[in-house]
Amino acid sequence: MKEIGLTDAVSLGCGNPTMLADLKPGEIVLDLGSGAGLDVLLSARRVSPGGHAYGLDMTDEMLELANRNRDRARLKNATFLKGSIESIPLPDDSVDVVISNCVINLAEDKGAVIREAYRVLRPGGRLAVADMVELEPLSSELKQRLDSWAGCISGTIPIDEYRAALVTAGFDEPDFEVHATQSLPGVGKVGSAYIRARKR
Ligand SMILES: C[S@@+](CC[C@H](N)C(=O)[O-])C[C@H]1O[C@@H](n2cnc3c(N)ncnc32)[C@H](O)[C@@H]1O
């Protein structure tokens, strides 16, 4: 995190969506489930000058930490919003890039999150997400366990289901790249994926 002057901040993500997003100066970025804010702060640097990075999180503790990190990084073009990723508090067609790092799998209604991402993106805007996906079916017992939900495992869905939700929302040609896998013997298999798609 030296790029933003934070050497001791924590990421709970499963990839690097800011690299995936190919951000450019002047762009507006939104990070769904921004946590401590690291991807927002990296994005704010990359869209400067003229751009802005928003982080959205539902947890007061994470928002406080993110605001502290922003102040320490002395960034003026980053804003943290409180709310649910299933009901994004931004207007239609207001964002160039939606990023997210290991959060959409946690949402109960992933279809709603993807529809909301589509709504706030401008036409031609892009989605660049790191997320966990289910590669081999997980046992129903595991799916019910809250601790593995919090660990980004039991909320995962198969790539085909993820792709269908993106296409149903209106996204063009979703692309999935699995960059790490984890086998859970007798339970199933999950992977970390980079997911890219564009709003028509
Ligand atoms: C696994 S952490 C990832 C944080 C961050 N993206 C990172 O890479 O470090 C999940 C974050 O998403 C937030 N979150 C989970 N579900 C959410 C929801 N439905 N709406 C808004 N925030 C949510 C949590 O509060 C937490 O900060």
The ligand as an SDF file (V2000), in Angstrom:
LIG
                    3D

 27 29  0  0  0  0  0  0  0  0999 V2000
  -14.6210   -9.2970    2.6420 C   0  0  0  0  0  0  0  0  0  0  0  0
  -14.7660   -7.5760    3.0630 S   0  0  0  0  0  0  0  0  0  0  0  0
  -13.9640   -6.8520    1.6450 C   0  0  0  0  0  0  0  0  0  0  0  0
  -13.5960   -5.4280    1.8510 C   0  0  0  0  0  0  0  0  0  0  0  0
  -12.8060   -4.7740    0.7300 C   0  0  0  0  0  0  0  0  0  0  0  0
  -13.4910   -4.8710   -0.5400 N   0  0  0  0  0  0  0  0  0  0  0  0
  -11.4010   -5.3310    0.6190 C   0  0  0  0  0  0  0  0  0  0  0  0
  -11.0480   -5.8270   -0.4630 O   0  0  0  0  0  0  0  0  0  0  0  0
  -10.6730   -5.2730    1.6170 O   0  0  0  0  0  0  0  0  0  0  0  0
  -16.4910   -7.2380    2.7890 C   0  0  0  0  0  0  0  0  0  0  0  0
  -16.9250   -5.7890    2.9940 C   0  0  0  0  0  0  0  0  0  0  0  0
  -18.1750   -5.6240    2.3350 O   0  0  0  0  0  0  0  0  0  0  0  0
  -19.1050   -5.0140    3.1910 C   0  0  0  0  0  0  0  0  0  0  0  0
  -20.4400   -5.5450    2.8010 N   0  0  0  0  0  0  0  0  0  0  0  0
  -20.8380   -6.8430    2.8100 C   0  0  0  0  0  0  0  0  0  0  0  0
  -22.1000   -6.9570    2.3670 N   0  0  0  0  0  0  0  0  0  0  0  0
  -22.5130   -5.6830    2.0460 C   0  0  0  0  0  0  0  0  0  0  0  0
  -23.7380   -5.1330    1.5490 C   0  0  0  0  0  0  0  0  0  0  0  0
  -24.7920   -5.9220    1.2730 N   0  0  0  0  0  0  0  0  0  0  0  0
  -23.8210   -3.7960    1.3450 N   0  0  0  0  0  0  0  0  0  0  0  0
  -22.7460   -2.9970    1.6400 C   0  0  0  0  0  0  0  0  0  0  0  0
  -21.5760   -3.4620    2.1320 N   0  0  0  0  0  0  0  0  0  0  0  0
  -21.4460   -4.7850    2.3370 C   0  0  0  0  0  0  0  0  0  0  0  0
  -18.6720   -5.3710    4.5990 C   0  0  0  0  0  0  0  0  0  0  0  0
  -19.1210   -4.4110    5.5460 O   0  0  0  0  0  0  0  0  0  0  0  0
  -17.1470   -5.3970    4.4490 C   0  0  0  0  0  0  0  0  0  0  0  0
  -16.5830   -4.1230    4.6810 O   0  0  0  0  0  0  0  0  0  0  0  0
  1  2  1  0
  2  3  1  0
  2 10  1  0
  3  4  1  0
  4  5  1  0
  5  6  1  0
  5  7  1  0
  7  8  2  0
  7  9  1  0
 10 11  1  0
 11 12  1  0
 11 26  1  0
 12 13  1  0
 13 14  1  0
 13 24  1  0
 14 15  1  0
 14 23  1  0
 15 16  2  0
 16 17  1  0
 17 18  1  0
 17 23  2  0
 18 19  1  0
 18 20  2  0
 20 21  1  0
 21 22  2  0
 22 23  1  0
 24 25  1  0
 24 26  1  0
 26 27  1  0
M  CHG  2   2   1   9  -1
M  END
$$$$
